[in-house]
Amino acid sequence: MITAIVLIHTERGQTASAGEALADIPDVAEVYSVTGEYDLVAVVRVKRYEQMAEVVPQRIAAVPGVARTHTLMAFQHYSRHDLEHIWGLGMESESTPTS
């Protein structure tokens, strides 16, 4: 799975409606409203790299209220949840009370 994080500037007063419209795009996995320099952050996941060329510049940029985007292509994935699962193997039986 290929992942991109898309940082989005919206037109004034358009953040909520743009966020809702972005969430309806099939390859957009998640959309967050955020503080700071950007208004929204979208997580895009596609199976083939070529699909990203359609999703970001064609579908995301075409959403009413989206002013500019900045795309970060992910190349490595780290997750505390995954690490907890790996390091916690075998721990399930220790935390289960026995009668």
ZASETI-769348 format. One record per atom (N, C-alpha, C): residue in one letter; atom name; x, y, z. Coordinates in steps of 0.02 Angstrom, whole numbers, plus 32768, in hexadecimal, padded with zeros to 4 digits. Layout:
<vexbas>
VEXBA, type, atom, c1, c2, c3
VEXBA, a, CA, X, Y, Z;
...
</vexbas>
This chain:
<vexbas>
VEXBA, type, atom, c1, c2, c3
VEXBA, m, N, 802A, 7FC6, 8000;
VEXBA, m, CA, 8000, 8000, 8000;
VEXBA, m, C, 802D, 803E, 8000;
VEXBA, i, N, 801E, 806D, 7FD5;
VEXBA, i, CA, 8044, 80AB, 7FD0;
VEXBA, i, C, 801D, 80E2, 7FF4;
VEXBA, t, N, 803F, 8105, 8020;
VEXBA, t, CA, 801F, 8138, 804A;
VEXBA, t, C, 803D, 817C, 803D;
VEXBA, a, N, 8012, 81AE, 803C;
VEXBA, a, CA, 8028, 81F4, 8037;
VEXBA, a, C, 8002, 821B, 806C;
VEXBA, i, N, 8024, 824C, 8088;
VEXBA, i, CA, 8005, 827B, 80B6;
VEXBA, i, C, 8000, 82BD, 8090;
VEXBA, v, N, 7FC3, 82D6, 808A;
VEXBA, v, CA, 7FB6, 8312, 8063;
VEXBA, v, C, 7FA4, 834B, 8093;
VEXBA, l, N, 7FCE, 837E, 8095;
VEXBA, l, CA, 7FC2, 83B9, 80BE;
VEXBA, l, C, 7F9B, 83EB, 8094;
VEXBA, i, N, 7F65, 8405, 80B0;
VEXBA, i, CA, 7F36, 842B, 8087;
VEXBA, i, C, 7F27, 8470, 80A6;
VEXBA, h, N, 7F2C, 84A3, 807C;
VEXBA, h, CA, 7F14, 84E6, 808D;
VEXBA, h, C, 7ECE, 84EC, 806E;
VEXBA, t, N, 7E9F, 8507, 8094;
VEXBA, t, CA, 7E5B, 8511, 8079;
VEXBA, t, C, 7E4C, 855C, 8075;
VEXBA, e, N, 7E1A, 856C, 804E;
VEXBA, e, CA, 7E01, 85B1, 804B;
VEXBA, e, C, 7DE0, 85C0, 808E;
VEXBA, r, N, 7DE1, 85FF, 80A1;
VEXBA, r, CA, 7DC3, 8614, 80E1;
VEXBA, r, C, 7D7B, 85FC, 80E6;
VEXBA, g, N, 7D6B, 85DC, 811E;
VEXBA, g, CA, 7D27, 85C4, 812B;
VEXBA, g, C, 7D15, 8583, 8108;
VEXBA, q, N, 7D44, 8565, 80E4;
VEXBA, q, CA, 7D34, 8529, 80BD;
VEXBA, q, C, 7D51, 84E8, 80DA;
VEXBA, t, N, 7D71, 84EC, 8114;
VEXBA, t, CA, 7D94, 84B2, 812F;
VEXBA, t, C, 7D65, 8477, 813B;
VEXBA, a, N, 7D2E, 8482, 815C;
VEXBA, a, CA, 7D00, 844B, 816D;
VEXBA, a, C, 7CE2, 842B, 812E;
VEXBA, s, N, 7CCB, 8454, 8100;
VEXBA, s, CA, 7CAB, 8437, 80C4;
VEXBA, s, C, 7CDF, 8414, 8098;
VEXBA, a, N, 7D1B, 8430, 8094;
VEXBA, a, CA, 7D51, 840F, 806D;
VEXBA, a, C, 7D64, 83CE, 808E;
VEXBA, g, N, 7D69, 83CD, 80D0;
VEXBA, g, CA, 7D7A, 8390, 80F4;
VEXBA, g, C, 7D47, 8359, 80E8;
VEXBA, e, N, 7D08, 836A, 80EA;
VEXBA, e, CA, 7CD3, 8339, 80DD;
VEXBA, e, C, 7CD7, 831E, 8096;
VEXBA, a, N, 7CE2, 834B, 8066;
VEXBA, a, CA, 7CE7, 8336, 8020;
VEXBA, a, C, 7D25, 830A, 8015;
VEXBA, l, N, 7D5D, 831A, 8035;
VEXBA, l, CA, 7D99, 82F2, 802E;
VEXBA, l, C, 7D8E, 82AC, 804B;
VEXBA, a, N, 7D6A, 82A8, 8082;
VEXBA, a, CA, 7D5E, 8267, 80A2;
VEXBA, a, C, 7D34, 8239, 8075;
VEXBA, d, N, 7D0F, 8256, 8046;
VEXBA, d, CA, 7CE6, 822E, 8018;
VEXBA, d, C, 7D0E, 8213, 7FDC;
VEXBA, i, N, 7D4C, 8229, 7FD4;
VEXBA, i, CA, 7D75, 8210, 7F9C;
VEXBA, i, C, 7D8D, 81CA, 7FAF;
VEXBA, p, N, 7D81, 8198, 7F84;
VEXBA, p, CA, 7D8F, 8152, 7F95;
VEXBA, p, C, 7DD6, 8143, 7FAF;
VEXBA, d, N, 7E09, 815F, 7F92;
VEXBA, d, CA, 7E4D, 814E, 7FA8;
VEXBA, d, C, 7E67, 8179, 7FE2;
VEXBA, v, N, 7E3D, 81A6, 7FFA;
VEXBA, v, CA, 7E4F, 81CE, 8035;
VEXBA, v, C, 7E39, 81A7, 8072;
VEXBA, a, N, 7E6A, 818F, 8099;
VEXBA, a, CA, 7E5B, 8164, 80D3;
VEXBA, a, C, 7E43, 818C, 810F;
VEXBA, e, N, 7E61, 81C7, 811A;
VEXBA, e, CA, 7E51, 81F0, 8154;
VEXBA, e, C, 7E5C, 8239, 8144;
VEXBA, v, N, 7E36, 8264, 8165;
VEXBA, v, CA, 7E3E, 82AD, 815E;
VEXBA, v, C, 7E3B, 82CA, 81A4;
VEXBA, y, N, 7E6A, 82F5, 81B4;
VEXBA, y, CA, 7E6D, 8316, 81F5;
VEXBA, y, C, 7E6D, 8361, 81EC;
VEXBA, s, N, 7E47, 8385, 8215;
VEXBA, s, CA, 7E50, 83CE, 8219;
VEXBA, s, C, 7E87, 83D7, 824D;
VEXBA, v, N, 7EB4, 8405, 8240;
VEXBA, v, CA, 7EEF, 840D, 826B;
VEXBA, v, C, 7EFD, 8457, 827A;
VEXBA, t, N, 7F26, 8462, 82AC;
VEXBA, t, CA, 7F3D, 84A5, 82BA;
VEXBA, t, C, 7F80, 84AF, 8298;
VEXBA, g, N, 7F95, 84ED, 8294;
VEXBA, g, CA, 7FD6, 84FB, 8277;
VEXBA, g, C, 7FD1, 8517, 8231;
VEXBA, e, N, 8003, 850B, 8209;
VEXBA, e, CA, 8008, 8528, 81C6;
VEXBA, e, C, 7FD3, 850E, 8196;
VEXBA, y, N, 7FBE, 84D1, 819E;
VEXBA, y, CA, 7F8D, 84B2, 8170;
VEXBA, y, C, 7F4A, 84AD, 8192;
VEXBA, d, N, 7F16, 84A6, 8169;
VEXBA, d, CA, 7ED2, 84A0, 8183;
VEXBA, d, C, 7EBB, 8458, 8189;
VEXBA, l, N, 7ECF, 842E, 8159;
VEXBA, l, CA, 7EBC, 83E8, 8158;
VEXBA, l, C, 7EF8, 83BD, 8148;
VEXBA, v, N, 7EF5, 837F, 815F;
VEXBA, v, CA, 7F26, 834C, 814C;
VEXBA, v, C, 7EFE, 8310, 8135;
VEXBA, a, N, 7F0E, 82F8, 80F9;
VEXBA, a, CA, 7EED, 82BD, 80DE;
VEXBA, a, C, 7F20, 8285, 80D7;
VEXBA, v, N, 7F0B, 8249, 80E8;
VEXBA, v, CA, 7F35, 820E, 80DF;
VEXBA, v, C, 7F18, 81E9, 80A3;
VEXBA, v, N, 7F42, 81E0, 8070;
VEXBA, v, CA, 7F2D, 81BF, 8032;
VEXBA, v, C, 7F50, 817C, 802E;
VEXBA, r, N, 7F2B, 8148, 801E;
VEXBA, r, CA, 7F48, 8105, 8015;
VEXBA, r, C, 7F30, 80E8, 7FD4;
VEXBA, v, N, 7F60, 80D4, 7FAA;
VEXBA, v, CA, 7F51, 80B6, 7F69;
VEXBA, v, C, 7F7B, 8077, 7F60;
VEXBA, k, N, 7F66, 804C, 7F33;
VEXBA, k, CA, 7F8B, 800E, 7F27;
VEXBA, k, C, 7FC6, 8018, 7EF6;
VEXBA, r, N, 7FBD, 8045, 7EC7;
VEXBA, r, CA, 7FF2, 8051, 7E95;
VEXBA, r, C, 8006, 809B, 7E96;
VEXBA, y, N, 8046, 80A7, 7E8E;
VEXBA, y, CA, 8061, 80EA, 7E90;
VEXBA, y, C, 803E, 8118, 7E5D;
VEXBA, e, N, 802F, 80FD, 7E22;
VEXBA, e, CA, 800F, 8125, 7DEE;
VEXBA, e, C, 7FCB, 8142, 7E03;
VEXBA, q, N, 7FA9, 8120, 7E31;
VEXBA, q, CA, 7F68, 8137, 7E48;
VEXBA, q, C, 7F6E, 817A, 7E6E;
VEXBA, m, N, 7FA8, 8185, 7E8E;
VEXBA, m, CA, 7FB2, 81C1, 7EB4;
VEXBA, m, C, 7FAD, 81FF, 7E87;
VEXBA, a, N, 7FC3, 81F8, 7E49;
VEXBA, a, CA, 7FC1, 8230, 7E19;
VEXBA, a, C, 7F79, 8244, 7E08;
VEXBA, e, N, 7F4A, 8217, 7E11;
VEXBA, e, CA, 7F04, 8227, 7E06;
VEXBA, e, C, 7EE4, 8243, 7E46;
VEXBA, v, N, 7EF3, 8224, 7E7E;
VEXBA, v, CA, 7ED1, 8237, 7EBC;
VEXBA, v, C, 7EE3, 827E, 7ED2;
VEXBA, v, N, 7F24, 828D, 7ED6;
VEXBA, v, CA, 7F37, 82CE, 7EF3;
VEXBA, v, C, 7F2A, 8308, 7EC3;
VEXBA, p, N, 7F49, 830B, 7E88;
VEXBA, p, CA, 7F40, 8347, 7E5F;
VEXBA, p, C, 7EFC, 834B, 7E3D;
VEXBA, q, N, 7EDB, 8313, 7E33;
VEXBA, q, CA, 7E9A, 8316, 7E10;
VEXBA, q, C, 7E5F, 8317, 7E40;
VEXBA, r, N, 7E5C, 82E8, 7E6F;
VEXBA, r, CA, 7E21, 82E5, 7E9A;
VEXBA, r, C, 7E26, 8313, 7ED7;
VEXBA, i, N, 7E5E, 8311, 7EFB;
VEXBA, i, CA, 7E64, 833B, 7F37;
VEXBA, i, C, 7E67, 8385, 7F24;
VEXBA, a, N, 7E90, 8397, 7EF4;
VEXBA, a, CA, 7E96, 83DD, 7EE0;
VEXBA, a, C, 7E56, 83F9, 7EC3;
VEXBA, a, N, 7E2B, 83CE, 7EAA;
VEXBA, a, CA, 7DEC, 83E5, 7E8C;
VEXBA, a, C, 7DB4, 83F0, 7EBF;
VEXBA, v, N, 7DC0, 83DE, 7EFD;
VEXBA, v, CA, 7D8C, 83E6, 7F31;
VEXBA, v, C, 7D81, 8431, 7F3D;
VEXBA, p, N, 7D43, 8448, 7F3B;
VEXBA, p, CA, 7D35, 848E, 7F49;
VEXBA, p, C, 7D4F, 84A2, 7F8E;
VEXBA, g, N, 7D72, 84DA, 7F91;
VEXBA, g, CA, 7D8D, 84F2, 7FD0;
VEXBA, g, C, 7DD7, 84E0, 7FDB;
VEXBA, v, N, 7DF1, 84B0, 7FB4;
VEXBA, v, CA, 7E38, 849F, 7FBB;
VEXBA, v, C, 7E60, 84D3, 7F94;
VEXBA, a, N, 7E8D, 84F6, 7FB7;
VEXBA, a, CA, 7EB4, 852B, 7F97;
VEXBA, a, C, 7EF7, 8511, 7F7E;
VEXBA, r, N, 7F1B, 84EC, 7FA9;
VEXBA, r, CA, 7F5D, 84D1, 7F97;
VEXBA, r, C, 7F69, 8490, 7FBD;
VEXBA, t, N, 7F93, 8466, 7FA0;
VEXBA, t, CA, 7FA6, 8428, 7FC2;
VEXBA, t, C, 7FF2, 8420, 7FC2;
VEXBA, h, N, 8009, 83FA, 7FF1;
VEXBA, h, CA, 8050, 83E8, 7FF5;
VEXBA, h, C, 8051, 839D, 8006;
VEXBA, t, N, 806C, 8374, 7FDA;
VEXBA, t, CA, 8068, 832C, 7FE2;
VEXBA, t, C, 80AA, 830E, 7FFA;
VEXBA, l, N, 80A6, 82E4, 802C;
VEXBA, l, CA, 80DF, 82C0, 8047;
VEXBA, l, C, 80D4, 8276, 8039;
VEXBA, m, N, 80FF, 8258, 8011;
VEXBA, m, CA, 80FA, 8211, 8002;
VEXBA, m, C, 811D, 81EA, 803A;
VEXBA, a, N, 80FB, 81BA, 8056;
VEXBA, a, CA, 8118, 8192, 808C;
VEXBA, a, C, 8140, 8158, 806F;
VEXBA, f, N, 8179, 8149, 808E;
VEXBA, f, CA, 81A0, 8110, 8076;
VEXBA, f, C, 81AE, 80DE, 80AD;
VEXBA, q, N, 819F, 80EE, 80EB;
VEXBA, q, CA, 81A9, 80C0, 8123;
VEXBA, q, C, 8170, 80CA, 8154;
VEXBA, h, N, 815A, 8095, 8174;
VEXBA, h, CA, 8122, 8098, 81A3;
VEXBA, h, C, 8139, 8082, 81E8;
VEXBA, y, N, 812C, 80AB, 821A;
VEXBA, y, CA, 813B, 809A, 825F;
VEXBA, y, C, 80FA, 80A3, 8287;
VEXBA, s, N, 80EC, 8075, 82B4;
VEXBA, s, CA, 80AF, 807A, 82DB;
VEXBA, s, C, 80B9, 805D, 8320;
VEXBA, r, N, 80A8, 8082, 8353;
VEXBA, r, CA, 80AD, 8068, 8397;
VEXBA, r, C, 8080, 802C, 839F;
VEXBA, h, N, 8046, 802E, 8380;
VEXBA, h, CA, 8017, 7FF6, 8385;
VEXBA, h, C, 8038, 7FB6, 836B;
VEXBA, d, N, 8059, 7FB9, 8332;
VEXBA, d, CA, 807A, 7F7F, 8317;
VEXBA, d, C, 80B2, 7F67, 8345;
VEXBA, l, N, 80D9, 7F97, 8361;
VEXBA, l, CA, 810F, 7F85, 838E;
VEXBA, l, C, 80F4, 7F65, 83CE;
VEXBA, e, N, 80BD, 7F7F, 83E8;
VEXBA, e, CA, 80A0, 7F61, 8424;
VEXBA, e, C, 808A, 7F19, 8416;
VEXBA, h, N, 806F, 7F0E, 83DB;
VEXBA, h, CA, 805A, 7ECA, 83C9;
VEXBA, h, C, 8096, 7E9B, 83C6;
VEXBA, i, N, 80CC, 7EB2, 83A6;
VEXBA, i, CA, 8107, 7E88, 83A0;
VEXBA, i, C, 8126, 7E7A, 83E4;
VEXBA, w, N, 8130, 7EAE, 840D;
VEXBA, w, CA, 8151, 7EA6, 844D;
VEXBA, w, C, 8123, 7E85, 8480;
VEXBA, g, N, 80E2, 7E86, 8474;
VEXBA, g, CA, 80B3, 7E68, 84A3;
VEXBA, g, C, 80A2, 7E20, 8495;
VEXBA, l, N, 80C2, 7E01, 8463;
VEXBA, l, CA, 80B3, 7DBC, 8453;
VEXBA, l, C, 80BF, 7D90, 8490;
VEXBA, g, N, 808F, 7D67, 84A1;
VEXBA, g, CA, 8095, 7D3B, 84DB;
VEXBA, g, C, 807F, 7D5B, 851C;
VEXBA, m, N, 8075, 7D9C, 851C;
VEXBA, m, CA, 8062, 7DBF, 8558;
VEXBA, m, C, 8018, 7DB6, 8568;
VEXBA, e, N, 7FEF, 7DA3, 8535;
VEXBA, e, CA, 7FA8, 7D9D, 8540;
VEXBA, e, C, 7F98, 7D6B, 8577;
VEXBA, s, N, 7FBB, 7D33, 8579;
VEXBA, s, CA, 7FAD, 7D00, 85AA;
VEXBA, s, C, 7FC1, 7D16, 85F0;
VEXBA, e, N, 7FF4, 7D41, 85F5;
VEXBA, e, CA, 800A, 7D59, 8637;
VEXBA, e, C, 7FD8, 7D89, 8656;
VEXBA, s, N, 7FB4, 7DAF, 862D;
VEXBA, s, CA, 7F86, 7DE1, 8648;
VEXBA, s, C, 7F40, 7DC4, 8654;
VEXBA, t, N, 7F34, 7D86, 863E;
VEXBA, t, CA, 7EF3, 7D68, 8647;
VEXBA, t, C, 7EEF, 7D46, 868B;
VEXBA, p, N, 7EC1, 7D5B, 86B7;
VEXBA, p, CA, 7EBD, 7D3B, 86F8;
VEXBA, p, C, 7EA6, 7CF3, 86F2;
VEXBA, t, N, 7EC0, 7CC8, 871C;
VEXBA, t, CA, 7EAC, 7C81, 871C;
VEXBA, t, C, 7E84, 7C72, 875B;
VEXBA, s, N, 7E59, 7C41, 8757;
VEXBA, s, CA, 7E30, 7C30, 8791;
VEXBA, s, C, 7E4B, 7BF3, 87B4;
</vexbas>
